[in-house]
Amino acid sequence: MLIGELAERAGTSSRTLRYYEANGLLRAGRSANGYRVYDEAELRVVREIRALLAVGFALDDIRPFVACLRAGNTSGDVCPDSVAVLRRKLAEVDACIGQLQAVRHQLHGQLANAIAQREETCRQPPR
């Protein structure tokens, strides 16, 4: 299929596909007239790339998933390198959640102090 058809079927733009290709994630053949021609399997690769980007993976993180698909696996996350990336990404997410929980706890404390001070100020008779 040509780049426009792949873009349409994958729900992305031709420019994005050229970007993926420039970064070594997508493979295109060339027709006699120089047009990019994509195999049907590249649609699955593009969908995998887009799904991983949507949840915060960087292009370098995606490479093992693409390699896993290209190796003939039905999913890009079953190979050891992909599993390692998933574990690392999960650890990053867990660390972020821990930091956000600490910030949330701090904000709750500040809010409680602010409300208590405001109530105390409102109870004092005017001078």
N, CA, C and O atoms as a GROMACS GRO file, in nm:
protein
  508
    1MET      N    1   0.084  -0.118   0.000
    1MET     CA    2   0.000   0.000   0.000
    1MET      C    3   0.089   0.124   0.000
    1MET      O    4   0.203   0.119   0.045
    2LEU      N    5   0.036   0.232  -0.050
    2LEU     CA    6   0.110   0.358  -0.053
    2LEU      C    7   0.098   0.429   0.081
    2LEU      O    8   0.014   0.394   0.164
    3ILE      N    9   0.182   0.528   0.100
    3ILE     CA   10   0.188   0.597   0.229
    3ILE      C   11   0.055   0.660   0.269
    3ILE      O   12   0.019   0.657   0.386
    4GLY      N   13  -0.019   0.716   0.174
    4GLY     CA   14  -0.147   0.778   0.205
    4GLY      C   15  -0.248   0.677   0.257
    4GLY      O   16  -0.322   0.705   0.351
    5GLU      N   17  -0.250   0.560   0.196
    5GLU     CA   18  -0.342   0.456   0.242
    5GLU      C   19  -0.304   0.407   0.381
    5GLU      O   20  -0.390   0.389   0.467
    6LEU      N   21  -0.175   0.386   0.403
    6LEU     CA   22  -0.131   0.342   0.535
    6LEU      C   23  -0.165   0.448   0.639
    6LEU      O   24  -0.212   0.415   0.748
    7ALA      N   25  -0.142   0.573   0.607
    7ALA     CA   26  -0.173   0.681   0.701
    7ALA      C   27  -0.321   0.682   0.735
    7ALA      O   28  -0.358   0.694   0.852
    8GLU      N   29  -0.404   0.670   0.634
    8GLU     CA   30  -0.548   0.670   0.656
    8GLU      C   31  -0.591   0.550   0.741
    8GLU      O   32  -0.668   0.566   0.835
    9ARG      N   33  -0.543   0.434   0.708
    9ARG     CA   34  -0.581   0.313   0.781
    9ARG      C   35  -0.529   0.313   0.925
    9ARG      O   36  -0.592   0.256   1.014
   10ALA      N   37  -0.415   0.376   0.946
   10ALA     CA   38  -0.356   0.381   1.080
   10ALA      C   39  -0.407   0.500   1.162
   10ALA      O   40  -0.382   0.508   1.282
   11GLY      N   41  -0.476   0.592   1.096
   11GLY     CA   42  -0.528   0.708   1.167
   11GLY      C   43  -0.421   0.809   1.200
   11GLY      O   44  -0.425   0.872   1.306
   12THR      N   45  -0.325   0.827   1.110
   12THR     CA   46  -0.217   0.921   1.132
   12THR      C   47  -0.188   0.994   1.002
   12THR      O   48  -0.265   0.985   0.906
   13SER      N   49  -0.078   1.066   0.997
   13SER     CA   50  -0.044   1.142   0.877
   13SER      C   51   0.074   1.079   0.805
   13SER      O   52   0.151   1.001   0.862
   14SER      N   53   0.087   1.113   0.679
   14SER     CA   54   0.203   1.066   0.601
   14SER      C   55   0.332   1.120   0.660
   14SER      O   56   0.435   1.052   0.661
   15ARG      N   57   0.326   1.241   0.710
   15ARG     CA   58   0.445   1.303   0.772
   15ARG      C   59   0.491   1.220   0.893
   15ARG      O   60   0.610   1.196   0.912
   16THR      N   61   0.396   1.177   0.972
   16THR     CA   62   0.428   1.095   1.089
   16THR      C   63   0.491   0.963   1.046
   16THR      O   64   0.587   0.917   1.108
   17LEU      N   65   0.438   0.902   0.942
   17LEU     CA   66   0.495   0.776   0.893
   17LEU      C   67   0.637   0.796   0.844
   17LEU      O   68   0.724   0.712   0.868
   18ARG      N   69   0.662   0.906   0.774
   18ARG     CA   70   0.799   0.934   0.729
   18ARG      C   71   0.892   0.954   0.849
   18ARG      O   72   1.008   0.915   0.845
   19TYR      N   73   0.841   1.014   0.955
   19TYR     CA   74   0.918   1.034   1.079
   19TYR      C   75   0.952   0.898   1.141
   19TYR      O   76   1.067   0.876   1.181
   20TYR      N   77   0.854   0.810   1.150
   20TYR     CA   78   0.881   0.676   1.204
   20TYR      C   79   0.985   0.605   1.118
   20TYR      O   80   1.074   0.538   1.171
   21GLU      N   81   0.973   0.620   0.988
   21GLU     CA   82   1.068   0.555   0.897
   21GLU      C   83   1.208   0.613   0.916
   21GLU      O   84   1.306   0.539   0.920
   22ALA      N   85   1.217   0.744   0.929
   22ALA     CA   86   1.347   0.809   0.950
   22ALA      C   87   1.412   0.765   1.081
   22ALA      O   88   1.535   0.766   1.093
   23ASN      N   89   1.331   0.726   1.176
   23ASN     CA   90   1.382   0.679   1.305
   23ASN      C   91   1.400   0.527   1.311
   23ASN      O   92   1.425   0.471   1.418
   24GLY      N   93   1.386   0.463   1.197
   24GLY     CA   94   1.411   0.320   1.189
   24GLY      C   95   1.302   0.230   1.243
   24GLY      O   96   1.325   0.110   1.263
   25LEU      N   97   1.184   0.283   1.266
   25LEU     CA   98   1.075   0.203   1.321
   25LEU      C   99   0.984   0.145   1.214
   25LEU      O  100   0.917   0.044   1.237
   26LEU      N  101   0.983   0.206   1.099
   26LEU     CA  102   0.894   0.165   0.992
   26LEU      C  103   0.976   0.134   0.869
   26LEU      O  104   1.075   0.201   0.840
   27ARG      N  105   0.935   0.032   0.796
   27ARG     CA  106   1.006  -0.010   0.674
   27ARG      C  107   0.919   0.015   0.552
   27ARG      O  108   0.801  -0.020   0.549
   28ALA      N  109   0.979   0.076   0.453
   28ALA     CA  110   0.908   0.099   0.328
   28ALA      C  111   0.994   0.050   0.213
   28ALA      O  112   1.115   0.070   0.209
   29GLY      N  113   0.928  -0.015   0.119
   29GLY     CA  114   0.994  -0.047  -0.006
   29GLY      C  115   0.973   0.070  -0.100
   29GLY      O  116   0.910   0.170  -0.065
   30ARG      N  117   1.027   0.058  -0.220
   30ARG     CA  118   1.009   0.164  -0.320
   30ARG      C  119   0.955   0.103  -0.448
   30ARG      O  120   1.001  -0.002  -0.493
   31SER      N  121   0.858   0.170  -0.504
   31SER     CA  122   0.804   0.126  -0.633
   31SER      C  123   0.897   0.176  -0.743
   31SER      O  124   0.992   0.250  -0.716
   32ALA      N  125   0.871   0.136  -0.865
   32ALA     CA  126   0.953   0.176  -0.979
   32ALA      C  127   0.959   0.328  -0.994
   32ALA      O  128   1.060   0.382  -1.038
   33ASN      N  129   0.852   0.395  -0.957
   33ASN     CA  130   0.851   0.540  -0.969
   33ASN      C  131   0.899   0.611  -0.842
   33ASN      O  132   0.889   0.733  -0.832
   34GLY      N  133   0.950   0.536  -0.744
   34GLY     CA  134   1.009   0.593  -0.624
   34GLY      C  135   0.913   0.614  -0.508
   34GLY      O  136   0.954   0.662  -0.402
   35TYR      N  137   0.787   0.579  -0.526
   35TYR     CA  138   0.691   0.593  -0.416
   35TYR      C  139   0.719   0.491  -0.307
   35TYR      O  140   0.762   0.379  -0.335
   36ARG      N  141   0.693   0.531  -0.183
   36ARG     CA  142   0.703   0.437  -0.071
   36ARG      C  143   0.589   0.336  -0.083
   36ARG      O  144   0.474   0.371  -0.110
   37VAL      N  145   0.624   0.210  -0.061
   37VAL     CA  146   0.525   0.103  -0.063
   37VAL      C  147   0.542   0.025   0.067
   37VAL      O  148   0.652  -0.017   0.103
   38TYR      N  149   0.430   0.006   0.137
   38TYR     CA  150   0.432  -0.061   0.266
   38TYR      C  151   0.361  -0.195   0.260
   38TYR      O  152   0.258  -0.210   0.194
   39ASP      N  153   0.418  -0.290   0.329
   39ASP     CA  154   0.357  -0.421   0.345
   39ASP      C  155   0.244  -0.410   0.447
   39ASP      O  156   0.243  -0.319   0.530
   40GLU      N  157   0.150  -0.500   0.441
   40GLU     CA  158   0.037  -0.502   0.535
   40GLU      C  159   0.084  -0.510   0.681
   40GLU      O  160   0.020  -0.454   0.770
   41ALA      N  161   0.196  -0.577   0.704
   41ALA     CA  162   0.248  -0.591   0.841
   41ALA      C  163   0.287  -0.457   0.902
   41ALA      O  164   0.288  -0.443   1.025
   42GLU      N  165   0.317  -0.359   0.819
   42GLU     CA  166   0.356  -0.228   0.871
   42GLU      C  167   0.239  -0.157   0.938
   42GLU      O  168   0.260  -0.072   1.025
   43LEU      N  169   0.118  -0.190   0.899
   43LEU     CA  170   0.001  -0.133   0.965
   43LEU      C  171   0.000  -0.173   1.112
   43LEU      O  172  -0.026  -0.090   1.200
   44ARG      N  173   0.028  -0.299   1.138
   44ARG     CA  174   0.034  -0.347   1.277
   44ARG      C  175   0.145  -0.278   1.354
   44ARG      O  176   0.130  -0.245   1.472
   45VAL      N  177   0.258  -0.257   1.287
   45VAL     CA  178   0.371  -0.188   1.350
   45VAL      C  179   0.331  -0.044   1.385
   45VAL      O  180   0.359   0.002   1.496
   46VAL      N  181   0.268   0.025   1.293
   46VAL     CA  182   0.226   0.164   1.319
   46VAL      C  183   0.127   0.169   1.434
   46VAL      O  184   0.136   0.257   1.520
   47ARG      N  185   0.035   0.078   1.438
   47ARG     CA  186  -0.063   0.075   1.548
   47ARG      C  187   0.006   0.051   1.682
   47ARG      O  188  -0.030   0.112   1.783
   48GLU      N  189   0.104  -0.036   1.683
   48GLU     CA  190   0.181  -0.062   1.805
   48GLU      C  191   0.256   0.064   1.849
   48GLU      O  192   0.255   0.101   1.966
   49ILE      N  193   0.321   0.129   1.754
   49ILE     CA  194   0.396   0.252   1.783
   49ILE      C  195   0.302   0.355   1.844
   49ILE      O  196   0.332   0.414   1.948
   50ARG      N  197   0.190   0.377   1.779
   50ARG     CA  198   0.096   0.480   1.824
   50ARG      C  199   0.039   0.448   1.963
   50ARG      O  200   0.022   0.538   2.045
   51ALA      N  201   0.010   0.322   1.988
   51ALA     CA  202  -0.043   0.282   2.118
   51ALA      C  203   0.061   0.306   2.228
   51ALA      O  204   0.027   0.354   2.336
   52LEU      N  205   0.185   0.274   2.200
   52LEU     CA  206   0.290   0.294   2.300
   52LEU      C  207   0.321   0.442   2.321
   52LEU      O  208   0.344   0.484   2.434
   53LEU      N  209   0.323   0.519   2.215
   53LEU     CA  210   0.343   0.663   2.229
   53LEU      C  211   0.231   0.726   2.311
   53LEU      O  212   0.255   0.816   2.391
   54ALA      N  213   0.110   0.678   2.292
   54ALA     CA  214  -0.007   0.732   2.362
   54ALA      C  215   0.002   0.715   2.514
   54ALA      O  216  -0.056   0.794   2.589
   55VAL      N  217   0.075   0.614   2.560
   55VAL     CA  218   0.088   0.593   2.705
   55VAL      C  219   0.223   0.640   2.758
   55VAL      O  220   0.260   0.608   2.871
   56GLY      N  221   0.297   0.714   2.676
   56GLY     CA  222   0.417   0.780   2.727
   56GLY      C  223   0.550   0.717   2.696
   56GLY      O  224   0.652   0.757   2.753
   57PHE      N  225   0.555   0.619   2.608
   57PHE     CA  226   0.682   0.560   2.571
   57PHE      C  227   0.755   0.651   2.471
   57PHE      O  228   0.692   0.714   2.387
   58ALA      N  229   0.886   0.655   2.482
   58ALA     CA  230   0.969   0.728   2.385
   58ALA      C  231   0.999   0.636   2.267
   58ALA      O  232   0.985   0.514   2.278
   59LEU      N  233   1.039   0.695   2.156
   59LEU     CA  234   1.069   0.614   2.038
   59LEU      C  235   1.174   0.508   2.066
   59LEU      O  236   1.161   0.395   2.018
   60ASP      N  237   1.277   0.541   2.141
   60ASP     CA  238   1.380   0.441   2.173
   60ASP      C  239   1.324   0.325   2.254
   60ASP      O  240   1.367   0.211   2.239
   61ASP      N  241   1.226   0.355   2.340
   61ASP     CA  242   1.161   0.250   2.419
   61ASP      C  243   1.079   0.156   2.331
   61ASP      O  244   1.058   0.040   2.366
   62ILE      N  245   1.033   0.207   2.220
   62ILE     CA  246   0.943   0.132   2.132
   62ILE      C  247   1.017   0.033   2.044
   62ILE      O  248   0.958  -0.065   1.997
   63ARG      N  249   1.144   0.056   2.021
   63ARG     CA  250   1.221  -0.030   1.930
   63ARG      C  251   1.210  -0.180   1.962
   63ARG      O  252   1.189  -0.258   1.870
   64PRO      N  253   1.222  -0.222   2.088
   64PRO     CA  254   1.210  -0.366   2.116
   64PRO      C  255   1.073  -0.424   2.081
   64PRO      O  256   1.063  -0.540   2.043
   65PHE      N  257   0.969  -0.344   2.095
   65PHE     CA  258   0.834  -0.390   2.062
   65PHE      C  259   0.821  -0.412   1.912
   65PHE      O  260   0.761  -0.511   1.867
   66VAL      N  261   0.877  -0.319   1.834
   66VAL     CA  262   0.874  -0.332   1.688
   66VAL      C  263   0.956  -0.454   1.646
   66VAL      O  264   0.913  -0.532   1.561
   67ALA      N  265   1.072  -0.470   1.706
   67ALA     CA  266   1.157  -0.586   1.673
   67ALA      C  267   1.085  -0.716   1.707
   67ALA      O  268   1.096  -0.815   1.634
   68CYS      N  269   1.012  -0.716   1.815
   68CYS     CA  270   0.936  -0.835   1.856
   68CYS      C  271   0.827  -0.868   1.754
   68CYS      O  272   0.808  -0.985   1.718
   69LEU      N  273   0.758  -0.768   1.706
   69LEU     CA  274   0.658  -0.790   1.601
   69LEU      C  275   0.723  -0.840   1.474
   69LEU      O  276   0.673  -0.932   1.409
   70ARG      N  277   0.834  -0.780   1.438
   70ARG     CA  278   0.904  -0.819   1.315
   70ARG      C  279   0.957  -0.962   1.322
   70ARG      O  280   0.980  -1.026   1.220
   71ALA      N  281   0.978  -1.010   1.444
   71ALA     CA  282   1.026  -1.148   1.463
   71ALA      C  283   0.913  -1.249   1.445
   71ALA      O  284   0.935  -1.370   1.455
   72GLY      N  285   0.792  -1.199   1.418
   72GLY     CA  286   0.681  -1.288   1.392
   72GLY      C  287   0.588  -1.313   1.508
   72GLY      O  288   0.498  -1.396   1.499
   73ASN      N  289   0.610  -1.242   1.618
   73ASN     CA  290   0.522  -1.260   1.734
   73ASN      C  291   0.390  -1.188   1.712
   73ASN      O  292   0.382  -1.089   1.640
   74THR      N  293   0.286  -1.239   1.775
   74THR     CA  294   0.154  -1.179   1.759
   74THR      C  295   0.139  -1.051   1.838
   74THR      O  296   0.047  -0.972   1.814
   75SER      N  297   0.227  -1.029   1.933
   75SER     CA  298   0.225  -0.909   2.015
   75SER      C  299   0.367  -0.858   2.031
   75SER      O  300   0.462  -0.937   2.031
   76GLY      N  301   0.382  -0.728   2.043
   76GLY     CA  302   0.515  -0.671   2.058
   76GLY      C  303   0.569  -0.674   2.198
   76GLY      O  304   0.684  -0.637   2.222
   77ASP      N  305   0.488  -0.719   2.292
   77ASP     CA  306   0.533  -0.716   2.431
   77ASP      C  307   0.569  -0.852   2.490
   77ASP      O  308   0.577  -0.865   2.612
   78VAL      N  309   0.589  -0.952   2.407
   78VAL     CA  310   0.618  -1.086   2.458
   78VAL      C  311   0.767  -1.120   2.459
   78VAL      O  312   0.806  -1.222   2.516
   79CYS      N  313   0.850  -1.039   2.399
   79CYS     CA  314   0.994  -1.067   2.392
   79CYS      C  315   1.064  -1.013   2.517
   79CYS      O  316   1.018  -0.916   2.577
   80PRO      N  317   1.175  -1.074   2.554
   80PRO     CA  318   1.246  -1.033   2.676
   80PRO      C  319   1.284  -0.884   2.678
   80PRO      O  320   1.272  -0.820   2.783
   81ASP      N  321   1.327  -0.828   2.566
   81ASP     CA  322   1.364  -0.686   2.564
   81ASP      C  323   1.242  -0.597   2.587
   81ASP      O  324   1.252  -0.493   2.652
   82SER      N  325   1.129  -0.637   2.532
   82SER     CA  326   1.005  -0.561   2.553
   82SER      C  327   0.962  -0.568   2.698
   82SER      O  328   0.920  -0.468   2.757
   83VAL      N  329   0.971  -0.686   2.756
   83VAL     CA  330   0.934  -0.704   2.896
   83VAL      C  331   1.023  -0.617   2.985
   83VAL      O  332   0.975  -0.559   3.082
   84ALA      N  333   1.150  -0.609   2.953
   84ALA     CA  334   1.242  -0.524   3.030
   84ALA      C  335   1.201  -0.378   3.023
   84ALA      O  336   1.206  -0.306   3.123
   85VAL      N  337   1.161  -0.333   2.905
   85VAL     CA  338   1.115  -0.194   2.890
   85VAL      C  339   0.986  -0.174   2.969
   85VAL      O  340   0.971  -0.071   3.036
   86LEU      N  341   0.895  -0.269   2.963
   86LEU     CA  342   0.770  -0.258   3.040
   86LEU      C  343   0.799  -0.248   3.190
   86LEU      O  344   0.738  -0.168   3.260
   87ARG      N  345   0.891  -0.330   3.238
   87ARG     CA  346   0.926  -0.326   3.381
   87ARG      C  347   0.985  -0.190   3.419
   87ARG      O  348   0.950  -0.133   3.523
   88ARG      N  349   1.073  -0.139   3.335
   88ARG     CA  350   1.135  -0.009   3.363
   88ARG      C  351   1.031   0.103   3.361
   88ARG      O  352   1.032   0.191   3.447
   89LYS      N  353   0.943   0.099   3.262
   89LYS     CA  354   0.839   0.202   3.252
   89LYS      C  355   0.745   0.195   3.371
   89LYS      O  356   0.704   0.299   3.423
   90LEU      N  357   0.709   0.074   3.416
   90LEU     CA  358   0.624   0.059   3.532
   90LEU      C  359   0.691   0.116   3.656
   90LEU      O  360   0.626   0.181   3.738
   91ALA      N  361   0.821   0.094   3.672
   91ALA     CA  362   0.895   0.150   3.786
   91ALA      C  363   0.893   0.303   3.780
   91ALA      O  364   0.879   0.369   3.883
   92GLU      N  365   0.907   0.359   3.660
   92GLU     CA  366   0.900   0.505   3.645
   92GLU      C  367   0.762   0.558   3.684
   92GLU      O  368   0.752   0.659   3.754
   93VAL      N  369   0.659   0.489   3.641
   93VAL     CA  370   0.522   0.531   3.675
   93VAL      C  371   0.499   0.520   3.825
   93VAL      O  372   0.442   0.610   3.886
   94ASP      N  373   0.544   0.411   3.886
   94ASP     CA  374   0.530   0.394   4.030
   94ASP      C  375   0.602   0.506   4.106
   94ASP      O  376   0.550   0.557   4.206
   95ALA      N  377   0.721   0.545   4.059
   95ALA     CA  378   0.795   0.654   4.123
   95ALA      C  379   0.718   0.785   4.110
   95ALA      O  380   0.712   0.863   4.206
   96CYS      N  381   0.661   0.810   3.995
   96CYS     CA  382   0.581   0.931   3.975
   96CYS      C  383   0.459   0.932   4.066
   96CYS      O  384   0.424   1.035   4.124
   97ILE      N  385   0.395   0.818   4.078
   97ILE     CA  386   0.278   0.809   4.166
   97ILE      C  387   0.321   0.838   4.310
   97ILE      O  388   0.250   0.908   4.382
   98GLY      N  389   0.434   0.785   4.352
   98GLY     CA  390   0.485   0.810   4.487
   98GLY      C  391   0.510   0.958   4.510
   98GLY      O  392   0.477   1.012   4.616
   99GLN      N  393   0.570   1.024   4.411
   99GLN     CA  394   0.596   1.168   4.423
   99GLN      C  395   0.465   1.247   4.429
   99GLN      O  396   0.452   1.341   4.507
  100LEU      N  397   0.369   1.209   4.345
  100LEU     CA  398   0.241   1.278   4.345
  100LEU      C  399   0.166   1.258   4.477
  100LEU      O  400   0.100   1.350   4.526
  101GLN      N  401   0.176   1.139   4.535
  101GLN     CA  402   0.112   1.115   4.664
  101GLN      C  403   0.176   1.201   4.773
  101GLN      O  404   0.105   1.250   4.861
  102ALA      N  405   0.308   1.219   4.768
  102ALA     CA  406   0.375   1.304   4.866
  102ALA      C  407   0.331   1.450   4.850
  102ALA      O  408   0.308   1.518   4.949
  103VAL      N  409   0.319   1.496   4.727
  103VAL     CA  410   0.272   1.632   4.702
  103VAL      C  411   0.128   1.647   4.750
  103VAL      O  412   0.093   1.748   4.811
  104ARG      N  413   0.046   1.548   4.724
  104ARG     CA  414  -0.094   1.552   4.767
  104ARG      C  415  -0.103   1.561   4.918
  104ARG      O  416  -0.182   1.638   4.971
  105HIS      N  417  -0.022   1.482   4.988
  105HIS     CA  418  -0.020   1.484   5.134
  105HIS      C  419   0.021   1.622   5.185
  105HIS      O  420  -0.038   1.674   5.280
  106GLN      N  421   0.122   1.680   5.124
  106GLN     CA  422   0.169   1.813   5.163
  106GLN      C  423   0.060   1.918   5.140
  106GLN      O  424   0.037   2.003   5.225
  107LEU      N  425  -0.007   1.911   5.026
  107LEU     CA  426  -0.113   2.007   4.996
  107LEU      C  427  -0.230   1.994   5.093
  107LEU      O  428  -0.289   2.094   5.135
  108HIS      N  429  -0.264   1.870   5.128
  108HIS     CA  430  -0.370   1.850   5.228
  108HIS      C  431  -0.332   1.917   5.359
  108HIS      O  432  -0.415   1.982   5.423
  109GLY      N  433  -0.206   1.900   5.400
  109GLY     CA  434  -0.160   1.963   5.525
  109GLY      C  435  -0.165   2.114   5.518
  109GLY      O  436  -0.210   2.180   5.612
  110GLN      N  437  -0.120   2.169   5.406
  110GLN     CA  438  -0.123   2.315   5.390
  110GLN      C  439  -0.266   2.367   5.391
  110GLN      O  440  -0.295   2.469   5.453
  111LEU      N  441  -0.355   2.296   5.324
  111LEU     CA  442  -0.495   2.338   5.320
  111LEU      C  443  -0.557   2.332   5.459
  111LEU      O  444  -0.629   2.423   5.499
  112ALA      N  445  -0.530   2.225   5.531
  112ALA     CA  446  -0.583   2.212   5.667
  112ALA      C  447  -0.532   2.325   5.755
  112ALA      O  448  -0.609   2.381   5.834
  113ASN      N  449  -0.405   2.360   5.745
  113ASN     CA  450  -0.349   2.471   5.823
  113ASN      C  451  -0.412   2.603   5.783
  113ASN      O  452  -0.445   2.685   5.869
  114ALA      N  453  -0.430   2.625   5.653
  114ALA     CA  454  -0.490   2.750   5.607
  114ALA      C  455  -0.632   2.765   5.656
  114ALA      O  456  -0.673   2.874   5.698
  115ILE      N  457  -0.709   2.656   5.652
  115ILE     CA  458  -0.849   2.660   5.699
  115ILE      C  459  -0.852   2.685   5.850
  115ILE      O  460  -0.933   2.764   5.898
  116ALA      N  461  -0.765   2.618   5.924
  116ALA     CA  462  -0.761   2.636   6.069
  116ALA      C  463  -0.723   2.780   6.105
  116ALA      O  464  -0.782   2.838   6.196
  117GLN      N  465  -0.626   2.837   6.036
  117GLN     CA  466  -0.585   2.976   6.063
  117GLN      C  467  -0.697   3.073   6.027
  117GLN      O  468  -0.720   3.170   6.099
  118ARG      N  469  -0.764   3.047   5.919
  118ARG     CA  470  -0.874   3.135   5.876
  118ARG      C  471  -0.987   3.130   5.980
  118ARG      O  472  -1.042   3.234   6.017
  119GLU      N  473  -1.021   3.010   6.025
  119GLU     CA  474  -1.126   2.998   6.124
  119GLU      C  475  -1.088   3.065   6.255
  119GLU      O  476  -1.172   3.128   6.320
  120GLU      N  477  -0.962   3.054   6.293
  120GLU     CA  478  -0.914   3.117   6.416
  120GLU      C  479  -0.920   3.269   6.403
  120GLU      O  480  -0.959   3.338   6.496
  121THR      N  481  -0.882   3.320   6.286
  121THR     CA  482  -0.886   3.464   6.261
  121THR      C  483  -1.029   3.516   6.265
  121THR      O  484  -1.055   3.624   6.317
  122CYS      N  485  -1.121   3.439   6.211
  122CYS     CA  486  -1.263   3.480   6.206
  122CYS      C  487  -1.326   3.477   6.344
  122CYS      O  488  -1.423   3.549   6.366
  123ARG      N  489  -1.277   3.397   6.437
  123ARG     CA  490  -1.336   3.385   6.571
  123ARG      C  491  -1.290   3.496   6.664
  123ARG      O  492  -1.357   3.526   6.763
  124GLN      N  493  -1.177   3.557   6.634
  124GLN     CA  494  -1.124   3.661   6.724
  124GLN      C  495  -1.209   3.786   6.712
  124GLN      O  496  -1.241   3.830   6.602
  125PRO      N  497  -1.245   3.843   6.825
  125PRO     CA  498  -1.324   3.966   6.821
  125PRO      C  499  -1.240   4.081   6.767
  125PRO      O  500  -1.119   4.084   6.785
  126PRO      N  501  -1.306   4.176   6.699
  126PRO     CA  502  -1.232   4.291   6.647
  126PRO      C  503  -1.174   4.374   6.760
  126PRO      O  504  -1.231   4.376   6.869
  127ARG      N  505  -1.063   4.440   6.740
  127ARG     CA  506  -0.996   4.522   6.843
  127ARG      C  507  -1.032   4.666   6.834
  127ARG      O  508  -0.983   4.746   6.914
   0.00000   0.00000   0.00000
